[in-house]
Amino acid sequence: MSSCTTYPTLLSRFMALATLVVGLLCTSLNSRAGEMLSVDKPQASAKLDFAIVIPAVLRILENSHPAALLSADTAGSLISATQRMVLVSTLGKGFCMDLQLNQQQVAGWQLNVSGSAGTRVEAAEGGYRVCATRPGRFELALQHAFSLKDRHPGTATQASSLNWPVSVSLATP
């Protein structure tokens, strides 16, 4: 009896092993068949075109100057003041900054600019024009020298103050 029970177990083990071998062979053949088919097909490819767009920016980050000018002596003497400007531009052709007088009491005005390379100063109608020909960050020190009109000819003027006399506007060249 013991031989009868051993035989079906041996047969079932053999069948299980045969099924496993056939399954492995089929899986192996299927994977190779897929590989063989992909060799004849063209390789997959993709083309991506990227465009990086930098927005046009022209911004004054800092515009510091005295709130008012003090005039202590007689008319005709120069009053000096420094204005610091920090600008950022992404404009490829650069920018221009127009400086105009906005006070009637100013008789004369001189301007010297120092700071970032690549800027130029031109006299313009009623003021000055500071231009840059490239994008970037610009840190400028503007040294102003103002002379005031004589309010009362023939008399000495007393110490007085004058609101900041320069207005700024930005433009493209």
C-alpha positions in Angstrom: 0.0 0.0 0.0 2.7 2.3 0.7 3.9 1.9 -2.8 0.5 3.0 -4.2 0.5 6.2 -2.2 4.0 7.0 -3.3 3.3 6.6 -6.9 0.6 9.3 -7.2 2.7 11.7 -5.2 5.7 11.1 -7.4 3.5 11.6 -10.5 2.1 14.8 -9.1 5.6 16.1 -8.3 6.7 15.2 -11.8 3.8 17.0 -13.4 4.4 20.0 -11.2 8.0 20.1 -12.2 7.2 19.6 -15.9 4.6 22.4 -15.8 7.2 24.7 -14.2 9.8 23.9 -16.8 7.4 24.5 -19.7 6.3 27.7 -18.0 9.8 28.9 -17.7 10.6 28.0 -21.3 7.5 29.8 -22.6 8.3 32.9 -20.6 11.9 32.9 -21.8 10.8 32.5 -25.4 8.2 35.2 -25.1 10.7 37.7 -23.8 13.2 36.9 -26.5 10.5 37.1 -29.1 9.7 40.6 -27.9 13.3 41.6 -28.0 13.7 40.2 -31.5 10.7 42.2 -32.7 12.0 45.5 -31.2 15.3 45.2 -33.1 13.4 45.6 -36.4 11.4 48.6 -35.2 12.9 52.2 -35.3 14.1 53.5 -32.0 11.8 55.8 -30.1 12.8 59.5 -30.0 11.4 62.8 -29.0 12.3 66.4 -29.7 11.7 69.1 -27.2 12.0 72.8 -28.0 12.3 75.1 -25.0 11.9 78.9 -25.1 13.0 80.8 -22.1 11.2 84.1 -22.0 12.6 86.8 -19.7 10.0 89.4 -19.1 10.9 93.1 -19.7 11.7 94.7 -16.4 12.8 98.2 -15.7 12.6 99.0 -12.0 14.0 101.5 -9.6 15.1 99.6 -6.5 16.4 102.6 -4.6 16.1 106.4 -5.0 17.5 108.0 -2.0 18.2 111.8 -1.7 17.6 114.5 0.8 13.9 115.4 1.2 14.8 119.1 1.1 17.8 121.4 0.2 19.0 124.0 2.7 20.0 127.3 1.3 21.9 129.4 3.9 23.9 132.0 1.9 22.9 134.5 -0.8 21.5 133.5 -4.1 24.0 132.2 -6.6 26.0 130.0 -4.3 25.9 126.3 -5.0 24.0 123.8 -3.0 25.3 120.2 -3.3 23.4 117.0 -2.7 24.0 113.4 -3.5 21.3 111.1 -4.9 21.8 107.3 -4.9 19.9 105.2 -7.4 19.8 101.5 -7.9 18.1 100.3 -11.1 17.5 96.8 -12.6 16.8 96.3 -16.3 16.3 93.2 -18.4 15.8 95.3 -21.6 18.3 94.1 -24.2 18.8 97.6 -25.6 19.1 99.3 -22.2 17.1 102.2 -20.9 17.3 105.9 -20.3 16.5 107.9 -17.2 15.3 111.5 -17.7 16.0 113.9 -14.8 14.0 117.2 -14.9 13.8 120.2 -12.5 10.5 120.6 -10.9 11.1 123.7 -8.8 11.0 127.2 -10.2 13.5 128.6 -7.6 16.4 126.7 -9.1 18.5 128.9 -11.5 21.2 126.4 -12.4 22.0 122.8 -12.1 25.1 120.6 -12.7 25.2 116.8 -12.5 28.1 114.3 -12.2 27.3 110.6 -12.3 29.6 107.8 -10.9 29.0 104.2 -10.3 28.1 101.5 -12.8 30.1 101.2 -16.0 28.2 101.4 -19.2 26.2 104.5 -18.4 26.4 107.8 -20.1 25.1 111.3 -19.2 23.8 113.8 -21.7 22.4 117.3 -21.3 18.8 117.3 -22.3 16.1 120.0 -22.5 15.3 121.0 -19.0 17.7 118.5 -17.4 19.8 115.5 -18.0 19.4 112.1 -19.5 21.3 109.1 -18.1 21.4 106.1 -20.4 22.6 102.5 -20.2 23.0 100.3 -23.3 22.8 96.9 -21.8 20.6 95.0 -19.3 21.8 94.5 -15.7 21.9 96.1 -12.2 23.1 99.7 -12.0 24.2 101.5 -8.9 24.6 105.2 -9.5 25.8 108.0 -7.4 24.4 111.3 -8.8 26.2 114.4 -7.4 24.0 117.5 -7.9 25.0 121.1 -7.6 22.1 123.6 -7.6 22.1 127.4 -7.7 19.0 129.2 -6.6 17.3 132.3 -8.0 17.6 135.5 -6.0 14.1 135.8 -4.5 14.6 139.4 -3.3 17.3 141.2 -5.4 19.6 143.4 -3.3 18.8 141.7 0.0 20.5 138.8 1.7 18.4 135.7 1.8 17.8 133.9 5.1 18.2 130.2 5.6 15.4 128.4 3.9 14.6 125.0 2.6 13.5 123.8 -0.8 11.8 120.5 -1.6 13.9 118.1 -3.6 13.9 119.7 -7.1 14.5 116.7 -9.4 11.9 114.4 -10.8 12.9 111.1 -12.5 11.2 109.2 -15.4 12.3 106.1 -17.1 12.2 105.4 -20.9 13.5 103.0 -23.5 16.1 104.4 -25.9 
